[in-house]
Amino acid sequence: MITADDTISVAIAEDQAMVLGALAALLQLERDIRIVAQLRDGEEALQAVLAQAPDVLITDIEMPRMSGIELAAQLKGKSATKVIVLTTFARPGYLHRAIEAGASGYLLKDSPARELADAIRRVHRGQRVIDAALAAEAIGDRDPLTERERQVLQLAGDGASGEAIGKKLSLSGGTVRNYLSEAISKLGAANRVEAARIARARGWL
């Protein structure tokens, strides 16, 4: 017989209401899993996890106000909650960034529900769970960008001018140009727009 002390408390962060509801309903069918929170954006999820301290957080990557990767990074060192990223993005870059941010699992949304439940149990026991095919693809696929190059390229790809980027990141115009030049060169791109497109496609932005 499974008691309340034996159950794994789980919070889910997912901005699509239908997906959020479906995940919660499927996981509630597992006798040892208890859904304690359903969140619609990253900032809301951060506050809920810090307040409620669930055993496991399942989070999407792209969410309003804070991405799942940023959420994992914010929780790292502040919470004992284990993080599983559940996403449609089968990109090695996202996987590397999620693991660096402290995630214990990275699964794709087309995985069977049974695999997700098993992943929750394994992560709760202290194991790491990563989609096997993506893990194999990720070997040798390392992000060449530095964190600052990534920040500058992200803003440039969103259409920000060099002046606006410098103001936001407290950098001089020349420094912004240098970071962009390095990023463009590393990615073999013709310009900042193409560099941002390449980096996004690989999951590096």
Secondary structure, DSSP 4 states (H G I P E B T S, - for coil): ---GGGSEEEEEE-S-HHHHHHHHHHHHTSTTEEEEEEESSHHHHHHHHHHH--SEEEE-SS-SSS-HHHHHHHHTTT---EEEEEES---HHHHHHHHHTT-SEEEETTS-HHHHHHHHHHHHTT--EE-HHHHHHHTT------HHHHHHHHHHHTT--HHHHHHHHT--HHHHHHHHHHHHHHHT-SSHHHHHHHHHHHT--
